């Protein structure tokens, strides 16, 4: 495939192995070691407001579970959108809670405040809300915060693909106290292989950190918890990655701007509105008709791998035995079948853009000619 959907760009070993000298000198390789602590400190300064603190975790999924455990949702209900990756609802299951699935806004593709209000009307005992930043799009979520504030419940933000340029002038965290969770998976822009970052108000850090460490308290008794810590090797990669994030996100923004130009000249497509300071892990596009296997195959035949995201949604995707509650989700059902994402690269060039544009136009022309 000339243009695969994913082209992970992790730091080369020679750029991060020198950091491990500290870990080897101290013989300290996990359990909140020196590099993990240092990286958490640096990421807190680079990405978060002063009242927030970052905690590294084994994955964004593990981070979501730890936050839910710290918020004591066991046996309770958690609201979240249907249009999300499996990890969001799996975290709710892992924390012992029951999901209440909500619809999304047709223009912003994220948790619809009106649908969330409907969920509270049917389930006034909802104990927590998870908002998802689809595709890492960084938008104002004051409407969702207002609903949570009105009902007196905490808000978690699944911002898996949301980490971009450090010190961008748009820090995460607010007086509303929402907790954001990010992925550092190899497929994300800030990539270390496996890992995540939890951004929480400082007052919540102790409870979340305990949940990440088997639920241990100071007297060695324990409640809900897991092993969600990051080892020193992943932290070393993260320290090297942090140094290059500004350059990476600038390049990816140029790639996204190229797609903006291409799709602005085409009919029948909806692209992200008001994306905000987004790192562009991929470029989402909503087609005016279903994205079928034939559609995916036509792009692949022309050298571009595109993928349907988030497809299927929770209600169509989960087939396990856990109870799942929901309010109507017609927007999510319609959009998930028509949404596909195009690759975005950290080494994008103008020449790459010309090649991709020619292949997009060729594929769309072919699809138009073969359409019944």
Buried (B, 14 or more C-beta within 10 A) or exposed (E): EEBEBBBEBBBEEEBBBEBBEBBEEEEBBBEBBBBBBBBBEBBBEBBBBEEBBBBBBBBBBBBBBBBBBBBBBEEBBBBBBBBBBBBBBBBBBBBBBBBBBBBBBBEBBBBBBEBBBBBBEEBEEBBBBBBBBBBBBBBEBEBBBEBBEEBEBBBBBBBBBBBBBBEBEEBBBBEBBBBBBBBBBBBBBBBBEBBBBBBBBEEBBEBBBBBBBBBBEEEEEEBBBBEBBBBBBBBBBBBBBBEBBBEBBEBBBBBBEBBEEBBEEEEEBBBBEEBBBBBBBBBBBBBEEEBEEEBBEBBBEBBBBBBBBBBBBBBBBBEEEEEBBBBEBEBBBBBBBBBBBBBBBBEBEEEBBEBBBEBBBBBBEBBEEEEE
